Amino acid sequence: MQGKLYLCATPIGNLADMTFRVLETLKSVDLIAAEDTRNSIKLLNHFDIHTEMTSYHEYNKFDKAKWLIEKMLEGTNVALITDAGTPAISDPGEVLVAECHKAGITVTSLPGPAACITALTLSGLSTRRFCFEGFLPPIDDKKARKRILEDLQNESRTMIVYEAPHHLKAVLNDLYENLGNRRISICRELTKKFEEVTPTTIEDAISFYEKNEPRGEYVLVIEGKSLKEQDEEKRLSWQEMSIEDHMKYYEDMGVPHKDAMKKVAADRGVGKRDIYQALLK
């Protein structure tokens, strides 16, 4: 009989956030795959868990995944934990989950703490639509970092970004350069004794951290570009084109003349009659 993979969410700071289901699972499985066994042993000792551990991290995620797959195919039940939060979110666990699906091994997730969702709910920004970007590409990978930041320029959903303290100033400056002065909630030390959630703007955050050294792990929740702002930018871009060229754009696509006038009027935020009069002139 095959074993299973259990994705076990662990506290992101406050140990009281550990769920009963995760505790029971960590005690009952045959093996725990941990991102950093030196860190996880403290967690296991706190809850009096003595299950065997093995390391599974960024630098062995492919080779170790094969080994864990073999163990599960032989009947071993494996729990996967990360240093903090839910495995497979900005975490090498996503590789193991994918390999399990390929091998036909059952995967189940035990819900629990996740820094991205915790920060989002505390941010005061829209939670109806959001996207998780995780860590941006490193500063020295300029091409990849620039591409991601350019993609985020027109993102209308609330954005969530992770960042380490020693890179916080750089990421704030990059966000300001590419997104402008958006609203942002800066969350640090979530669920811990000195938890802070600071609703501010990117510009004010840059000014603050010029005088104050960042400390702790950060989650940045950033306001998306409003649909109204997107529509206005699109309208202004159309106005850079002459009405004749704007009409030609649609008619070259096979749109009938009258329908093209309706589209041009809608693009430019005017009435169809205004376009008709302009074309007569």
Residue frames as qw, qx, qy, qz and C-alpha x, y, z in Angstrom:
[[0.000, 0.887, 0.461, 0.000, 0.00, 0.00, 0.00],
 [0.404, 0.521, -0.022, 0.751, 1.36, 3.43, -0.98],
 [0.311, -0.447, -0.429, 0.721, 2.09, 6.12, 1.53],
 [0.129, 0.893, 0.387, 0.191, 0.72, 9.68, 1.41],
 [0.381, 0.192, -0.148, 0.892, 2.22, 13.16, 1.48],
 [0.254, -0.818, -0.497, 0.135, 0.81, 15.49, 4.13],
 [0.287, 0.507, -0.044, 0.812, 1.47, 19.22, 3.71],
 [0.491, -0.629, -0.530, 0.287, 1.52, 20.49, 7.28],
 [0.084, 0.800, -0.003, 0.594, 1.25, 24.22, 7.96],
 [0.619, -0.328, -0.456, 0.549, 3.32, 25.32, 10.97],
 [0.171, -0.900, -0.270, 0.296, 3.20, 28.61, 12.93],
 [0.504, 0.672, 0.016, 0.543, 4.76, 31.71, 11.37],
 [0.099, 0.552, -0.390, 0.731, 5.68, 33.03, 14.81],
 [0.528, -0.347, 0.406, -0.660, 3.13, 32.21, 17.48],
 [0.106, 0.144, -0.984, -0.007, 3.32, 28.53, 18.50],
 [0.393, 0.255, 0.669, -0.577, -0.28, 28.66, 19.72],
 [0.569, 0.457, -0.187, -0.657, -1.33, 28.72, 16.05],
 [0.095, 0.215, -0.955, -0.180, -0.39, 25.04, 15.59],
 [0.729, -0.098, -0.177, -0.654, -3.53, 23.02, 14.79],
 [0.716, -0.258, 0.591, -0.266, -4.52, 19.80, 16.54],
 [0.908, 0.390, 0.114, -0.098, -4.71, 18.02, 13.17],
 [0.480, 0.730, -0.449, 0.187, -1.13, 18.96, 12.27],
 [0.323, -0.579, 0.672, -0.329, 0.11, 17.84, 15.70],
 [0.851, -0.018, 0.469, -0.237, -1.59, 14.48, 15.37],
 [0.822, 0.566, -0.065, -0.002, -0.27, 14.01, 11.83],
 [0.240, 0.763, -0.554, 0.230, 3.33, 14.87, 12.72],
 [0.496, -0.426, 0.691, -0.310, 3.19, 12.29, 15.51],
 [0.844, 0.131, 0.467, -0.230, 1.63, 9.56, 13.38],
 [0.700, 0.664, -0.239, -0.115, 3.53, 9.72, 10.08],
 [0.946, -0.076, 0.011, 0.315, 6.65, 7.65, 9.45],
 [0.593, -0.006, 0.101, 0.799, 8.87, 10.54, 8.33],
 [0.044, 0.929, 0.219, -0.295, 8.93, 14.35, 8.45],
 [0.604, 0.343, 0.199, 0.692, 10.63, 16.21, 5.59],
 [0.237, -0.875, -0.225, 0.358, 11.72, 19.59, 6.96],
 [0.426, 0.871, -0.055, 0.239, 13.21, 22.63, 5.25],
 [0.200, 0.626, -0.576, 0.485, 15.74, 23.06, 8.07],
 [0.749, -0.299, -0.589, 0.045, 15.94, 20.21, 10.57],
 [0.393, -0.007, -0.471, 0.789, 17.89, 22.39, 13.02],
 [0.266, -0.169, 0.055, -0.947, 15.02, 24.85, 13.10],
 [0.694, -0.219, -0.431, -0.533, 12.24, 22.26, 13.05],
 [0.575, -0.096, -0.750, 0.313, 13.68, 20.20, 15.90],
 [0.007, -0.032, 0.440, -0.897, 12.85, 23.11, 18.23],
 [0.583, -0.081, -0.162, -0.792, 9.23, 22.99, 17.08],
 [0.753, -0.075, -0.631, -0.169, 9.02, 19.21, 17.44],
 [0.399, -0.003, -0.705, 0.587, 10.61, 19.27, 20.90],
 [0.244, -0.115, 0.245, -0.931, 8.17, 21.94, 22.04],
 [0.754, -0.038, -0.095, -0.649, 5.24, 19.68, 21.15],
 [0.561, -0.315, 0.750, -0.154, 6.97, 16.46, 22.30],
 [0.861, 0.455, -0.007, -0.228, 7.09, 14.96, 18.78],
 [0.492, -0.545, 0.643, 0.218, 9.78, 12.33, 18.16],
 [0.838, 0.482, 0.254, -0.029, 9.12, 11.33, 14.54],
 [0.662, -0.140, 0.368, 0.637, 12.22, 10.83, 12.38],
 [0.257, 0.886, 0.033, -0.385, 13.19, 13.84, 10.25],
 [0.679, 0.109, 0.395, 0.609, 15.03, 14.32, 6.98],
 [0.044, -0.562, 0.059, 0.824, 16.02, 17.55, 5.22],
 [0.436, 0.547, 0.615, 0.363, 14.19, 18.80, 2.16],
 [0.109, -0.768, -0.076, 0.626, 15.20, 22.26, 0.96],
 [0.440, 0.823, -0.082, -0.349, 15.94, 24.47, -2.04],
 [0.109, 0.701, -0.673, -0.210, 19.33, 22.90, -2.77],
 [0.145, -0.150, 0.976, 0.064, 18.28, 19.23, -2.72],
 [0.587, 0.251, 0.323, -0.699, 14.63, 19.54, -3.81],
 [0.711, 0.382, -0.398, -0.436, 14.96, 17.51, -7.01],
 [0.423, 0.276, -0.856, 0.112, 17.17, 14.64, -5.84],
 [0.147, -0.032, 0.787, -0.598, 15.49, 14.41, -2.45],
 [0.664, 0.182, 0.070, -0.722, 12.05, 14.46, -4.07],
 [0.680, 0.260, -0.638, -0.252, 12.96, 11.28, -6.00],
 [0.243, 0.147, -0.876, 0.390, 14.09, 9.62, -2.78],
 [0.357, 0.076, 0.537, -0.761, 10.92, 10.63, -0.92],
 [0.712, 0.221, -0.253, -0.617, 8.77, 9.42, -3.82],
 [0.552, 0.201, -0.809, -0.008, 10.44, 6.00, -3.62],
 [0.001, -0.041, 0.795, -0.606, 9.80, 5.88, 0.13],
 [0.533, 0.165, 0.273, -0.784, 6.13, 6.74, -0.34],
 [0.700, 0.243, -0.506, -0.442, 5.73, 4.18, -3.11],
 [0.420, 0.128, -0.870, 0.225, 7.04, 1.63, -0.61],
 [0.504, -0.576, -0.638, -0.081, 4.35, 2.66, 1.89],
 [0.393, -0.220, -0.378, 0.809, 6.00, 5.43, 3.94],
 [0.040, -0.897, -0.423, -0.122, 3.72, 8.27, 5.05],
 [0.500, 0.061, -0.075, 0.861, 5.56, 11.61, 4.83],
 [0.083, -0.915, -0.343, 0.196, 4.74, 14.97, 6.38],
 [0.511, 0.390, 0.074, 0.763, 6.27, 18.03, 4.74],
 [0.269, -0.881, -0.278, 0.272, 6.93, 21.14, 6.83],
 [0.435, 0.673, -0.055, 0.596, 8.60, 24.43, 6.03],
 [0.345, 0.082, -0.477, 0.805, 10.43, 26.72, 8.46],
 [0.160, 0.351, 0.484, -0.786, 7.22, 28.69, 8.95],
 [0.494, 0.366, -0.078, -0.785, 3.81, 28.71, 7.31],
 [0.865, 0.277, 0.313, -0.278, 2.29, 26.53, 4.62],
 [0.517, -0.250, 0.673, 0.467, 4.56, 24.27, 2.53],
 [0.471, 0.396, 0.650, 0.446, 4.72, 24.82, -1.26],
 [0.119, 0.964, 0.229, 0.060, 4.04, 28.59, -1.03],
 [0.192, 0.881, -0.395, 0.176, 7.29, 30.27, -2.14],
 [0.604, -0.479, 0.620, -0.149, 8.82, 27.01, -1.03],
 [0.161, 0.377, -0.856, -0.317, 10.55, 23.97, -2.62],
 [0.456, 0.136, 0.811, -0.339, 7.59, 21.86, -1.54],
 [0.628, 0.538, 0.010, -0.563, 5.89, 22.71, -4.83],
 [0.350, 0.484, -0.762, -0.249, 8.41, 20.42, -6.58],
 [0.119, -0.077, 0.963, -0.230, 7.62, 17.48, -4.31],
 [0.542, 0.381, 0.484, -0.572, 3.87, 17.97, -4.76],
 [0.575, 0.571, -0.317, -0.494, 4.25, 17.98, -8.55],
 [0.235, 0.371, -0.895, -0.074, 6.37, 14.82, -8.46],
 [0.334, 0.081, 0.841, -0.419, 3.81, 13.09, -6.22],
 [0.641, 0.478, 0.187, -0.571, 1.05, 13.81, -8.73],
 [0.480, 0.542, -0.610, -0.323, 3.21, 12.37, -11.52],
 [0.135, 0.236, -0.953, 0.134, 3.82, 9.23, -9.47],
 [0.576, -0.359, -0.592, -0.435, 0.16, 8.84, -8.52],
 [0.381, -0.173, -0.695, 0.584, 0.79, 9.47, -4.83],
 [0.238, -0.812, -0.498, -0.191, -2.03, 11.04, -2.83],
 [0.288, 0.163, -0.274, 0.903, -1.30, 14.52, -1.46],
 [0.293, -0.789, -0.526, -0.120, -3.38, 16.23, 1.19],
 [0.221, 0.447, -0.220, 0.839, -2.97, 19.68, 2.74],
 [0.421, -0.591, -0.607, 0.325, -3.59, 20.48, 6.40],
 [0.114, 0.812, 0.152, 0.552, -4.59, 24.16, 6.45],
 [0.588, -0.592, -0.274, 0.478, -2.97, 26.59, 8.83],
 [0.160, -0.827, 0.036, 0.538, -0.87, 29.75, 9.01],
 [0.624, 0.419, 0.333, 0.570, 0.25, 31.53, 5.83],
 [0.289, -0.426, -0.097, 0.852, 1.98, 34.91, 6.04],
 [0.038, 0.142, 0.488, 0.861, 0.53, 36.12, 2.72],
 [0.320, -0.587, -0.649, -0.364, -3.11, 35.64, 3.77],
 [0.457, -0.602, -0.445, 0.480, -2.49, 36.93, 7.29],
 [0.250, -0.260, 0.083, 0.929, -0.97, 40.13, 5.91],
 [0.073, -0.319, -0.590, -0.738, -3.70, 40.58, 3.32],
 [0.372, -0.664, -0.639, -0.115, -6.47, 40.42, 5.91],
 [0.446, -0.618, -0.278, 0.585, -4.64, 42.95, 8.12],
 [0.426, 0.102, 0.269, 0.858, -3.75, 45.36, 5.31],
 [0.166, 0.633, 0.334, -0.678, -6.93, 47.39, 5.03],
 [0.197, 0.365, -0.534, -0.736, -6.67, 47.10, 1.24],
 [0.789, 0.160, -0.138, -0.577, -9.09, 45.28, -1.05],
 [0.395, -0.273, 0.876, -0.053, -9.21, 41.53, -0.43],
 [0.777, 0.394, 0.263, -0.414, -11.75, 40.71, -3.16],
 [0.849, 0.503, -0.059, 0.152, -9.08, 40.22, -5.83],
 [0.329, -0.830, 0.437, 0.114, -5.41, 39.71, -5.07],
 [0.853, 0.412, -0.300, 0.111, -2.26, 38.16, -6.48],
 [0.722, -0.622, 0.244, 0.178, 0.71, 36.66, -4.67],
 [0.534, 0.774, -0.333, 0.068, 4.12, 37.52, -6.11],
 [0.909, -0.265, -0.098, 0.308, 6.27, 36.02, -3.34],
 [0.455, -0.614, 0.226, 0.604, 9.89, 37.17, -3.46],
 [0.500, 0.828, -0.119, -0.224, 10.83, 39.31, -6.46],
 [0.874, 0.307, -0.123, 0.356, 13.77, 38.05, -8.55],
 [0.627, -0.515, -0.076, 0.580, 17.08, 39.03, -6.87],
 [0.045, 0.910, -0.055, -0.408, 18.58, 42.47, -7.48],
 [0.248, -0.508, 0.655, 0.501, 21.50, 41.04, -9.49],
 [0.342, 0.309, 0.824, 0.330, 19.07, 39.38, -11.93],
 [0.099, 0.366, 0.043, -0.924, 18.14, 42.76, -13.42],
 [0.270, 0.010, -0.659, -0.702, 16.36, 41.42, -16.50],
 [0.336, -0.371, -0.864, -0.057, 13.98, 39.10, -14.63],
 [0.164, -0.473, -0.528, 0.686, 13.33, 41.65, -11.89],
 [0.126, 0.256, -0.175, -0.942, 12.55, 44.40, -14.43],
 [0.305, -0.141, -0.763, -0.552, 10.16, 42.14, -16.32],
 [0.296, -0.469, -0.806, 0.206, 8.18, 41.22, -13.18],
 [0.092, -0.469, -0.309, 0.822, 7.99, 44.85, -12.04],
 [0.192, 0.134, -0.411, -0.881, 6.79, 45.93, -15.49],
 [0.314, -0.303, -0.856, -0.279, 4.11, 43.20, -15.38],
 [0.254, -0.513, -0.681, 0.458, 2.90, 44.59, -12.04],
 [0.058, -0.074, 0.038, 0.995, 2.54, 48.16, -13.36],
 [0.452, -0.115, -0.337, -0.818, -0.98, 47.54, -14.68],
 [0.317, -0.204, -0.915, 0.140, -2.02, 44.92, -12.11],
 [0.388, -0.496, -0.144, -0.763, -5.47, 45.87, -10.81],
 [0.796, -0.427, -0.427, -0.033, -5.51, 43.28, -8.02],
 [0.445, -0.827, 0.318, -0.132, -4.00, 43.84, -4.58],
 [0.715, 0.454, -0.501, 0.179, -0.41, 42.55, -4.70],
 [0.754, -0.632, 0.176, -0.035, 1.45, 40.62, -1.99],
 [0.607, 0.604, -0.435, 0.277, 5.25, 40.55, -1.90],
 [0.823, -0.510, -0.077, 0.237, 7.67, 38.96, 0.58],
 [0.435, 0.749, -0.288, 0.409, 10.96, 40.68, 1.41],
 [0.748, -0.268, -0.348, 0.498, 13.92, 40.27, 3.76],
 [0.256, -0.897, -0.158, 0.324, 14.97, 43.28, 5.86],
 [0.432, -0.472, 0.362, 0.678, 18.29, 43.85, 4.07],
 [0.242, 0.210, 0.652, 0.687, 16.49, 44.19, 0.70],
 [0.071, 0.730, 0.634, -0.243, 13.48, 46.21, 1.86],
 [0.015, -0.721, 0.051, 0.691, 14.80, 49.65, 0.87],
 [0.084, -0.231, 0.709, 0.661, 15.71, 48.45, -2.62],
 [0.082, 0.409, 0.881, 0.223, 12.32, 46.85, -3.24],
 [0.041, 0.776, 0.448, -0.441, 10.45, 49.95, -2.05],
 [0.019, -0.608, 0.306, 0.733, 12.47, 52.11, -4.45],
 [0.071, -0.011, 0.851, 0.520, 11.83, 49.68, -7.32],
 [0.085, 0.593, 0.798, -0.071, 8.10, 49.65, -6.55],
 [0.036, 0.776, 0.185, -0.602, 7.97, 53.45, -6.51],
 [0.057, -0.435, 0.547, 0.713, 9.84, 53.69, -9.79],
 [0.035, -0.075, -0.887, -0.454, 7.56, 51.20, -11.54],
 [0.134, -0.572, -0.809, -0.035, 4.17, 51.58, -9.83],
 [0.079, -0.628, -0.072, -0.771, 4.25, 55.17, -8.61],
 [0.082, -0.246, 0.609, -0.750, 3.07, 56.26, -5.19],
 [0.599, -0.311, -0.633, -0.378, 0.53, 53.55, -4.35],
 [0.634, -0.556, 0.279, -0.458, -1.00, 52.78, -0.97],
 [0.630, 0.235, -0.726, 0.143, 0.88, 50.00, 0.79],
 [0.728, -0.617, 0.130, -0.270, 0.60, 48.14, 4.09],
 [0.408, 0.523, -0.704, 0.252, 3.94, 47.05, 5.50],
 [0.867, -0.420, -0.019, -0.267, 3.57, 44.02, 7.76],
 [0.380, 0.521, -0.704, 0.298, 6.42, 42.71, 9.90],
 [0.006, 0.180, -0.860, 0.477, 6.87, 40.04, 12.57],
 [0.632, -0.203, -0.324, -0.674, 3.37, 38.69, 11.96],
 [0.825, -0.373, -0.388, -0.175, 1.76, 36.84, 14.91],
 [0.636, 0.019, -0.476, 0.607, 4.83, 37.60, 17.07],
 [0.356, -0.622, -0.442, 0.539, 5.10, 39.82, 20.15],
 [0.114, -0.543, 0.080, 0.828, 6.24, 42.89, 18.17],
 [0.384, 0.489, 0.699, 0.353, 3.87, 42.47, 15.21],
 [0.032, 0.530, 0.023, -0.847, 3.45, 45.69, 13.22],
 [0.400, 0.551, 0.646, 0.344, 1.08, 46.59, 10.41],
 [0.129, -0.526, -0.012, 0.840, 1.71, 50.03, 8.93],
 [0.457, 0.710, 0.509, 0.170, -0.75, 51.38, 6.33],
 [0.212, -0.673, 0.166, 0.689, 1.14, 54.06, 4.41],
 [0.661, 0.731, -0.043, -0.163, 2.25, 54.99, 0.89],
 [0.890, 0.174, -0.008, 0.421, 5.32, 53.76, -0.95],
 [0.297, 0.716, -0.142, 0.615, 6.81, 57.27, -0.91],
 [0.470, -0.739, 0.234, -0.423, 6.31, 57.70, 2.84],
 [0.963, -0.242, 0.089, 0.077, 7.69, 54.21, 3.48],
 [0.723, 0.426, -0.115, 0.531, 10.87, 55.09, 1.58],
 [0.020, -0.759, 0.220, -0.612, 11.28, 58.24, 3.70],
 [0.756, -0.580, 0.151, -0.264, 10.72, 56.28, 6.92],
 [0.963, -0.120, 0.104, 0.219, 13.29, 53.60, 6.15],
 [0.495, 0.666, -0.203, 0.520, 15.89, 56.15, 5.14],
 [0.186, -0.669, 0.402, -0.597, 15.97, 57.04, 8.85],
 [0.731, -0.323, 0.477, -0.367, 15.05, 53.67, 10.39],
 [0.102, 0.371, -0.900, -0.206, 16.81, 50.36, 9.76],
 [0.798, -0.060, -0.325, -0.504, 14.44, 47.55, 8.66],
 [0.154, -0.314, 0.884, -0.311, 14.19, 44.67, 11.13],
 [0.598, 0.160, 0.691, -0.373, 12.34, 41.36, 10.89],
 [0.258, 0.174, 0.824, 0.473, 10.68, 39.61, 7.97],
 [0.270, 0.354, 0.070, -0.893, 8.33, 41.71, 5.84],
 [0.317, 0.461, 0.794, 0.239, 5.17, 41.14, 3.86],
 [0.060, 0.261, -0.100, -0.958, 4.22, 44.06, 1.60],
 [0.306, 0.575, 0.758, -0.010, 0.58, 44.41, 0.56],
 [0.127, -0.239, 0.259, 0.927, 0.32, 46.87, -2.34],
 [0.480, 0.571, 0.360, -0.560, -2.72, 48.57, -3.83],
 [0.530, 0.263, 0.663, 0.460, -3.49, 47.59, -7.41],
 [0.018, 0.070, -0.272, -0.959, -4.13, 50.10, -10.18],
 [0.451, 0.400, 0.541, -0.586, -7.83, 51.01, -10.18],
 [0.474, 0.425, 0.706, 0.310, -9.92, 50.08, -13.20],
 [0.157, 0.947, 0.243, -0.142, -10.89, 53.75, -13.48],
 [0.233, -0.774, 0.407, 0.425, -7.22, 54.72, -13.69],
 [0.490, -0.039, 0.765, 0.416, -6.60, 52.04, -16.32],
 [0.389, 0.703, 0.583, 0.120, -9.55, 53.28, -18.41],
 [0.018, 0.963, -0.001, -0.268, -8.31, 56.87, -18.16],
 [0.355, -0.548, 0.592, 0.472, -4.80, 55.89, -19.27],
 [0.479, 0.250, 0.770, 0.341, -6.23, 53.94, -22.19],
 [0.266, 0.872, 0.407, -0.051, -8.45, 56.88, -23.17],
 [0.116, -0.888, 0.238, 0.376, -5.49, 59.26, -23.12],
 [0.451, -0.274, 0.711, 0.465, -3.41, 56.88, -25.22],
 [0.452, 0.552, 0.665, 0.220, -6.15, 56.79, -27.88],
 [0.116, 0.956, 0.186, -0.192, -6.22, 60.60, -27.96],
 [0.335, -0.607, 0.478, 0.540, -2.59, 60.62, -29.05],
 [0.354, 0.157, 0.786, 0.482, -3.86, 59.11, -32.33],
 [0.269, 0.107, -0.208, -0.934, -5.81, 61.15, -34.86],
 [0.674, 0.210, 0.453, -0.544, -9.50, 60.31, -35.26],
 [0.700, 0.518, -0.336, -0.359, -8.84, 59.30, -38.87],
 [0.309, 0.418, -0.848, 0.102, -6.08, 56.87, -37.83],
 [0.375, -0.069, 0.758, -0.529, -8.26, 55.61, -35.00],
 [0.769, 0.348, 0.139, -0.517, -11.07, 54.85, -37.49],
 [0.592, 0.535, -0.576, -0.176, -8.60, 53.20, -39.86],
 [0.106, -0.361, 0.878, -0.297, -7.37, 50.98, -36.99],
 [0.579, 0.143, 0.671, -0.441, -10.83, 49.42, -36.65],
 [0.720, 0.547, -0.026, -0.425, -11.77, 49.44, -40.33],
 [0.334, 0.559, -0.752, -0.101, -8.54, 47.61, -41.19],
 [0.232, -0.129, 0.918, -0.294, -9.78, 44.91, -38.82],
 [0.140, -0.260, -0.854, -0.429, -12.97, 44.61, -40.90],
 [0.017, 0.516, 0.642, -0.567, -15.23, 46.59, -38.57],
 [0.225, 0.704, 0.543, 0.398, -18.02, 48.37, -40.56],
 [0.211, 0.442, -0.040, 0.871, -17.77, 52.19, -40.72],
 [0.474, -0.641, -0.124, -0.591, -20.71, 52.91, -38.37],
 [0.874, -0.428, -0.213, 0.092, -19.57, 50.34, -35.83],
 [0.655, 0.146, -0.187, 0.717, -16.03, 51.71, -36.02],
 [0.057, -0.595, 0.025, -0.801, -17.38, 55.18, -35.14],
 [0.726, -0.601, -0.153, -0.297, -19.11, 53.71, -32.06],
 [0.880, -0.195, -0.190, 0.388, -15.89, 52.05, -30.95],
 [0.429, 0.361, -0.108, 0.821, -13.81, 55.19, -31.52],
 [0.323, -0.665, -0.054, -0.671, -16.33, 57.27, -29.56],
 [0.844, -0.509, -0.159, -0.064, -16.28, 54.79, -26.67],
 [0.791, 0.031, -0.182, 0.584, -12.46, 54.67, -26.65],
 [0.287, 0.351, -0.070, 0.888, -12.21, 58.47, -26.53],
 [0.144, -0.439, -0.661, 0.591, -15.04, 59.00, -24.05],
 [0.212, 0.254, -0.089, -0.939, -17.16, 61.10, -26.40],
 [0.673, 0.390, 0.456, -0.432, -20.42, 60.69, -28.29],
 [0.627, 0.239, 0.633, 0.386, -20.70, 59.06, -31.72],
 [0.300, 0.907, 0.288, 0.069, -21.98, 62.38, -33.11],
 [0.248, -0.876, 0.293, 0.293, -18.72, 64.07, -32.06],
 [0.548, -0.220, 0.680, 0.435, -16.75, 61.58, -34.12],
 [0.486, 0.609, 0.586, 0.224, -19.10, 62.03, -37.07],
 [0.090, 0.989, 0.080, -0.085, -18.67, 65.82, -36.95],
 [0.395, -0.695, 0.473, 0.370, -14.89, 65.55, -36.63],
 [0.583, 0.067, 0.702, 0.404, -14.69, 63.27, -39.67],
 [0.379, 0.819, 0.419, 0.102, -16.83, 65.71, -41.72],
 [0.082, -0.960, 0.155, 0.218, -14.37, 68.49, -40.98]]
